[in-house]
């Protein structure tokens, strides 16, 4: 992605001032990322590498006013946002948020928030989805999982491996958390290869995010789909993640992200009530759009632009301000 020419950037900001003028008519655009890779990875084709992410951040800072998420939510509520207000967020707590994204953001003085699933910050620093991904990466050219009541895959190239990952994650994602983990480990055992155990941030890295200007938010303990677990379990996951992160950082953690995050499908109004009860001031979903002043601060929408050129990327950012939704579950 090449940088925006100065004239283009100026014209885009003018358009942005029209669709998101700030103040009482302001809107908040919240970007969502997961990983920022050191190098491109064919099994993670939707995840930017360092070069792509740096280019995206240059475009974002050229056309938007980037704020810390907590400050932005408070200003949204007061009707005091600047024009073209935006925030940067990451879900899950991958170690590359610290090692790769952190220096890129610090060099550009861009604030961000990382939502950490606290169950993976110690010894088990690999989520179930990464157990699947890393198993498929190391599998032989024929991966026959029929004994596990899963498909047989022919993995003759990276494209086939990426498709196998998608198929397996679809099969596992909505299982009970313990069953989901067990099934992922069964796949790993079938492949029989050693898998990395340092994919998620350590507690020391979580504490070090502040040095990059990155805030810490909660994302449950084990990343369950909240609608698929008992209410008491969901409440423990929400409250415990907040308490654990506050112990790690010795600071309040007022921000939360719903796992998977689709309203009504992954969480509902009962979970919003649990987030409120736990003392969070704002929470983000994965509903697409921007947040207008009437948005529920405990269900803020987010978006991820994917366009390959700087102009189209920035235009998608700015056009999303028109999609202001007061999303409720």
MOFENZI-V421744 format. One line per field, one symbol per residue. ss: DSSP state (H for helix, E for strand, C for the rest). phi: phi as a letter, one per 30 degrees, with the letter a starting at -180 (. if undefined). burial: I if it has 9 or more other C-alpha atoms within 8 Angstrom, else O. A space follows every 50 residues. Layout:
ss->???
phi->???
burial->???
This chain:
ss->CCCCCHHHHHHHHHHHHHHCCCECCCCEEEEEECCCECCCCHHHCCCCEH HHHHHHHHHHHHHCEECCHHHHHHHHHHCCECCCEEEEEEEECEHHHHHH HHHHHHHHCCCEEEEECHHHCCCCECCHHHHHHHHHHHCCCEEECHHHCC CEEECCCHHHHHHHHHHHHHHHCCCCHHHHHHHHHHHHHHHCCCCCCECE CCHHHHHHHHHHCEEEEECCCCCCCHHHCCHHHHHHHHHHHHHHHHHHHC CCCCEEECCCCCECCCECHHHHHHHHHCCCCEEEEEEECEECCCCCCCCE EEECCCCCCHHHHHHHHHHHCCCECCCCC
phi->.ddddededddddddddddbdiidcdbcccdcbbcbddbebddbdccdde dddedddddeddcbcdbdddeddddeddibddehdbbcbbcjjddddddc dedddddchcdabcccdddcccddcadeddddedddecdddccccddcib dccccdadddddddeddddddcecdeeddedddddddddddicdcdcbdc ddeddedddedcicdcbcbicciddddcbdeddeddddddddddddddch adbccbbdeiideiccabddddddddddjdcabcccddkccddddddcbd dbabdbddcdddddddedddedcdbddbc
burial->OOOIOOOIIIOIIOIIIOIIIIIIIIIIIIIIIIIIIOOIOOIOOOIIII OIIIIIIIIIIOIIIIIIIIOIIOIIOOIIIIIIIIIIIIIIIIIIIIOI IIIIIIOOOIIIIIIIIIOIIOOIIIIIOOIIIIIIOOIOOIIOIOOOOO OIIOIOOIOIIIOIIOOIIOOIOIOIIOOIIOIIIIIIOOIOIOOOIOII IIIOIIIIIOOIIIIIIIIIIIIIIIIIIOOOOIIOIIIIIIOIIIOIOO OOIIIIIIIOIIIOOIIIIOIIOIIIOIOIIIIIIIIOIIIIIOIIIIII IIIOOOOOOIOIIIIIIIIIIIOIIIIOO
